[in-house]
Amino acid sequence: MERHPDPSDGRAVLVHITEAGRRVGRSRHEDRTRHLAPLIAQLTPEQRQSITEALPALTRLAELGRARR
């Protein structure tokens, strides 16, 4: 990650994700997928559908949590 002063607002900082940061993010995502996929496979189709239907609400919760920081 790179940080630079915002040229239009001295109080702010602009953040840029580097390629190394992208690789770390992809690696973590792949690790979570590898861990969760076998667990999700053990759920019933109805349980998987329930998770799918809950995703919009869960996404909104994550957005609200980020906004509070």
C-alpha positions, 0 to 999 in steps of 0.5 A: 500500500502506498500513501500520498498527501491529497494535493487538494486537501492537506488533511487527507491521504490518498491510498493506492494498493500496490501489486504486492498488496493485491497479491496478499488480498488474492492469497487471503481470499483463496485461503478463505475459499479453500477453507469454506468450500468443503464446509459449504458442501456439507450443507443442505441445498436449503441451507445454501439457499438461505445463505445466498438469500442472506448475502445482501443483508450481510453485505450491508452489515459489512458496509455499516461496520466499515462506515463506523471506522 
